[in-house]
Amino acid sequence: MANVFRRLWESPVGIRTTHFWGPVANWGIVLAGLIDIKKDPEMVSGAMTTAMCMYSGLFMRFAWMVRPRNYLLLTCHAANETVQLYHLQRKVRYEMNKKKAEEQGHAVTP
């Protein structure tokens, strides 16, 4: 057990480095996105969701290219990209249905 902890402590991507704590903090973004799944798509900001998709896409590449590779950061941003793309498609569908309903004179439901 002590040997495992020592390897974690001395690793170039171990718990003493930003290679560890940066991704740990970023999981909060993923959790917030998962919580927002239950909210109406009307509440989703298309601009912010698009920005988050671009942010996670860029940082996935960074996590892959940095040496040593940061698999924890890559996983975190892949999860965030998935959540944000889901929100973006919800928003697009809502806006399309809203536009169609307005043309037909109906009320929009999320």
PyRosetta script that sets phi, psi and omega in degrees:
from pyrosetta import init, pose_from_sequence

init()
pose = pose_from_sequence("MANVFRRLWESPVGIRTTHFWGPVANWGIVLAGLIDIKKDPEMVSGAMTTAMCMYSGLFMRFAWMVRPRNYLLLTCHAANETVQLYHLQRKVRYEMNKKKAEEQGHAVTP")
pose.set_psi(1, -44.3)
pose.set_omega(1, 179.5)
pose.set_phi(2, -63.9)
pose.set_psi(2, -35.2)
pose.set_omega(2, 178.8)
pose.set_phi(3, -64.9)
pose.set_psi(3, -40.1)
pose.set_omega(3, 178.5)
pose.set_phi(4, -64.7)
pose.set_psi(4, -44.9)
pose.set_omega(4, 178.9)
pose.set_phi(5, -63.7)
pose.set_psi(5, -40.1)
pose.set_omega(5, 179.5)
pose.set_phi(6, -63.5)
pose.set_psi(6, -43.5)
pose.set_omega(6, 177.9)
pose.set_phi(7, -62.3)
pose.set_psi(7, -41.9)
pose.set_omega(7, 177.2)
pose.set_phi(8, -62.4)
pose.set_psi(8, -41.2)
pose.set_omega(8, -177.7)
pose.set_phi(9, -68.2)
pose.set_psi(9, -39.6)
pose.set_omega(9, -174.9)
pose.set_phi(10, -91.8)
pose.set_psi(10, -6.2)
pose.set_omega(10, -178.6)
pose.set_phi(11, -65.6)
pose.set_psi(11, 146.1)
pose.set_omega(11, 176.9)
pose.set_phi(12, -67.3)
pose.set_psi(12, -12.7)
pose.set_omega(12, 175.0)
pose.set_phi(13, -122.1)
pose.set_psi(13, 25.0)
pose.set_omega(13, -175.8)
pose.set_phi(14, -79.7)
pose.set_psi(14, -171.0)
pose.set_omega(14, -172.0)
pose.set_phi(15, -71.7)
pose.set_psi(15, -6.5)
pose.set_omega(15, 176.5)
pose.set_phi(16, -91.3)
pose.set_psi(16, 2.0)
pose.set_omega(16, -171.4)
pose.set_phi(17, -119.1)
pose.set_psi(17, 163.3)
pose.set_omega(17, 174.0)
pose.set_phi(18, -71.5)
pose.set_psi(18, -17.1)
pose.set_omega(18, 175.2)
pose.set_phi(19, -63.9)
pose.set_psi(19, -21.8)
pose.set_omega(19, 177.6)
pose.set_phi(20, -98.0)
pose.set_psi(20, -51.7)
pose.set_omega(20, -172.1)
pose.set_phi(21, -73.5)
pose.set_psi(21, -29.0)
pose.set_omega(21, 175.9)
pose.set_phi(22, -60.2)
pose.set_psi(22, -53.3)
pose.set_omega(22, 177.5)
pose.set_phi(23, -63.4)
pose.set_psi(23, -36.3)
pose.set_omega(23, 178.9)
pose.set_phi(24, -60.0)
pose.set_psi(24, -44.0)
pose.set_omega(24, 178.2)
pose.set_phi(25, -66.4)
pose.set_psi(25, -36.8)
pose.set_omega(25, -178.5)
pose.set_phi(26, -68.3)
pose.set_psi(26, -20.4)
pose.set_omega(26, 176.9)
pose.set_phi(27, -63.4)
pose.set_psi(27, -21.0)
pose.set_omega(27, 175.3)
pose.set_phi(28, -62.4)
pose.set_psi(28, -35.5)
pose.set_omega(28, 177.3)
pose.set_phi(29, -65.3)
pose.set_psi(29, -42.0)
pose.set_omega(29, 179.0)
pose.set_phi(30, -63.9)
pose.set_psi(30, -44.7)
pose.set_omega(30, 179.3)
pose.set_phi(31, -62.2)
pose.set_psi(31, -40.7)
pose.set_omega(31, 177.7)
pose.set_phi(32, -62.8)
pose.set_psi(32, -40.8)
pose.set_omega(32, 177.6)
pose.set_phi(33, -63.9)
pose.set_psi(33, -38.9)
pose.set_omega(33, 178.6)
pose.set_phi(34, -67.0)
pose.set_psi(34, -37.7)
pose.set_omega(34, 177.7)
pose.set_phi(35, -65.2)
pose.set_psi(35, -36.7)
pose.set_omega(35, -178.5)
pose.set_phi(36, -70.7)
pose.set_psi(36, -9.8)
pose.set_omega(36, -179.8)
pose.set_phi(37, -59.8)
pose.set_psi(37, -31.5)
pose.set_omega(37, -178.4)
pose.set_phi(38, -79.7)
pose.set_psi(38, -10.6)
pose.set_omega(38, -179.5)
pose.set_phi(39, -80.0)
pose.set_psi(39, 157.1)
pose.set_omega(39, 177.9)
pose.set_phi(40, -63.3)
pose.set_psi(40, 144.0)
pose.set_omega(40, 178.6)
pose.set_phi(41, -63.3)
pose.set_psi(41, -19.2)
pose.set_omega(41, 176.6)
pose.set_phi(42, -61.9)
pose.set_psi(42, -28.9)
pose.set_omega(42, -177.9)
pose.set_phi(43, -80.5)
pose.set_psi(43, -12.8)
pose.set_omega(43, -177.6)
pose.set_phi(44, -75.8)
pose.set_psi(44, 131.9)
pose.set_omega(44, 175.5)
pose.set_phi(45, -88.8)
pose.set_psi(45, 115.4)
pose.set_omega(45, 179.7)
pose.set_phi(46, -62.1)
pose.set_psi(46, -41.2)
pose.set_omega(46, -179.1)
pose.set_phi(47, -65.9)
pose.set_psi(47, -44.8)
pose.set_omega(47, -178.9)
pose.set_phi(48, -68.7)
pose.set_psi(48, -39.1)
pose.set_omega(48, 179.5)
pose.set_phi(49, -65.3)
pose.set_psi(49, -40.3)
pose.set_omega(49, 176.5)
pose.set_phi(50, -63.2)
pose.set_psi(50, -42.4)
pose.set_omega(50, 178.0)
pose.set_phi(51, -62.0)
pose.set_psi(51, -40.8)
pose.set_omega(51, 179.1)
pose.set_phi(52, -66.1)
pose.set_psi(52, -35.8)
pose.set_omega(52, 176.5)
pose.set_phi(53, -63.6)
pose.set_psi(53, -44.7)
pose.set_omega(53, 179.6)
pose.set_phi(54, -65.3)
pose.set_psi(54, -42.6)
pose.set_omega(54, 179.0)
pose.set_phi(55, -58.6)
pose.set_psi(55, -48.9)
pose.set_omega(55, -178.2)
pose.set_phi(56, -68.8)
pose.set_psi(56, -36.4)
pose.set_omega(56, 177.1)
pose.set_phi(57, -61.7)
pose.set_psi(57, -44.6)
pose.set_omega(57, 178.7)
pose.set_phi(58, -64.8)
pose.set_psi(58, -41.6)
pose.set_omega(58, -177.8)
pose.set_phi(59, -76.5)
pose.set_psi(59, -21.7)
pose.set_omega(59, 171.5)
pose.set_phi(60, -64.6)
pose.set_psi(60, -43.3)
pose.set_omega(60, 178.0)
pose.set_phi(61, -64.0)
pose.set_psi(61, -44.2)
pose.set_omega(61, 178.4)
pose.set_phi(62, -57.5)
pose.set_psi(62, -46.4)
pose.set_omega(62, -178.1)
pose.set_phi(63, -62.3)
pose.set_psi(63, -30.8)
pose.set_omega(63, 179.9)
pose.set_phi(64, -78.5)
pose.set_psi(64, -35.9)
pose.set_omega(64, -173.8)
pose.set_phi(65, -85.6)
pose.set_psi(65, -26.8)
pose.set_omega(65, -177.6)
pose.set_phi(66, -66.8)
pose.set_psi(66, 148.4)
pose.set_omega(66, 178.1)
pose.set_phi(67, -113.5)
pose.set_psi(67, 128.9)
pose.set_omega(67, -6.7)
pose.set_phi(68, -70.1)
pose.set_psi(68, 151.6)
pose.set_omega(68, -178.9)
pose.set_phi(69, -57.1)
pose.set_psi(69, 139.7)
pose.set_omega(69, -177.4)
pose.set_phi(70, -107.0)
pose.set_psi(70, 87.8)
pose.set_omega(70, -176.9)
pose.set_phi(71, -67.9)
pose.set_psi(71, -30.6)
pose.set_omega(71, 178.2)
pose.set_phi(72, -65.2)
pose.set_psi(72, -43.6)
pose.set_omega(72, 177.4)
pose.set_phi(73, -67.1)
pose.set_psi(73, -40.7)
pose.set_omega(73, 178.6)
pose.set_phi(74, -60.8)
pose.set_psi(74, -45.0)
pose.set_omega(74, 179.4)
pose.set_phi(75, -64.2)
pose.set_psi(75, -42.9)
pose.set_omega(75, 179.7)
pose.set_phi(76, -59.6)
pose.set_psi(76, -48.0)
pose.set_omega(76, -177.5)
pose.set_phi(77, -74.3)
pose.set_psi(77, -28.7)
pose.set_omega(77, 173.7)
pose.set_phi(78, -65.6)
pose.set_psi(78, -41.1)
pose.set_omega(78, 177.1)
pose.set_phi(79, -64.6)
pose.set_psi(79, -43.2)
pose.set_omega(79, 179.5)
pose.set_phi(80, -65.3)
pose.set_psi(80, -40.1)
pose.set_omega(80, 178.1)
pose.set_phi(81, -59.6)
pose.set_psi(81, -42.5)
pose.set_omega(81, 179.0)
pose.set_phi(82, -62.4)
pose.set_psi(82, -47.2)
pose.set_omega(82, -179.5)
pose.set_phi(83, -63.7)
pose.set_psi(83, -44.5)
pose.set_omega(83, -177.3)
pose.set_phi(84, -68.6)
pose.set_psi(84, -38.0)
pose.set_omega(84, 176.6)
pose.set_phi(85, -64.5)
pose.set_psi(85, -35.9)
pose.set_omega(85, 175.7)
pose.set_phi(86, -62.4)
pose.set_psi(86, -45.8)
pose.set_omega(86, 178.1)
pose.set_phi(87, -62.6)
pose.set_psi(87, -39.6)
pose.set_omega(87, -179.4)
pose.set_phi(88, -64.3)
pose.set_psi(88, -42.3)
pose.set_omega(88, 178.8)
pose.set_phi(89, -68.5)
pose.set_psi(89, -33.1)
pose.set_omega(89, 174.9)
pose.set_phi(90, -62.3)
pose.set_psi(90, -44.7)
pose.set_omega(90, -179.2)
pose.set_phi(91, -64.4)
pose.set_psi(91, -44.3)
pose.set_omega(91, 179.7)
pose.set_phi(92, -62.9)
pose.set_psi(92, -45.4)
pose.set_omega(92, 177.9)
pose.set_phi(93, -60.9)
pose.set_psi(93, -41.9)
pose.set_omega(93, 179.9)
pose.set_phi(94, -62.6)
pose.set_psi(94, -46.7)
pose.set_omega(94, -179.0)
pose.set_phi(95, -64.5)
pose.set_psi(95, -38.5)
pose.set_omega(95, 178.0)
pose.set_phi(96, -66.1)
pose.set_psi(96, -44.0)
pose.set_omega(96, 178.6)
pose.set_phi(97, -65.7)
pose.set_psi(97, -36.6)
pose.set_omega(97, 178.8)
pose.set_phi(98, -64.4)
pose.set_psi(98, -44.9)
pose.set_omega(98, 179.6)
pose.set_phi(99, -63.4)
pose.set_psi(99, -43.6)
pose.set_omega(99, 179.8)
pose.set_phi(100, -64.4)
pose.set_psi(100, -41.6)
pose.set_omega(100, -179.7)
pose.set_phi(101, -66.8)
pose.set_psi(101, -38.8)
pose.set_omega(101, 178.3)
pose.set_phi(102, -64.8)
pose.set_psi(102, -37.2)
pose.set_omega(102, 177.7)
pose.set_phi(103, -65.6)
pose.set_psi(103, -34.0)
pose.set_omega(103, -178.9)
pose.set_phi(104, -91.6)
pose.set_psi(104, -7.1)
pose.set_omega(104, 179.0)
pose.set_phi(105, 79.7)
pose.set_psi(105, 29.0)
pose.set_omega(105, 179.7)
pose.set_phi(106, -108.4)
pose.set_psi(106, 162.8)
pose.set_omega(106, 174.7)
pose.set_phi(107, -80.5)
pose.set_psi(107, 150.5)
pose.set_omega(107, -179.0)
pose.set_phi(108, -97.4)
pose.set_psi(108, 134.8)
pose.set_omega(108, 174.1)
pose.set_phi(109, -120.2)
pose.set_psi(109, 136.6)
pose.set_omega(109, -179.2)
pose.set_phi(110, -70.3)
pose.dump_pdb("model.pdb")
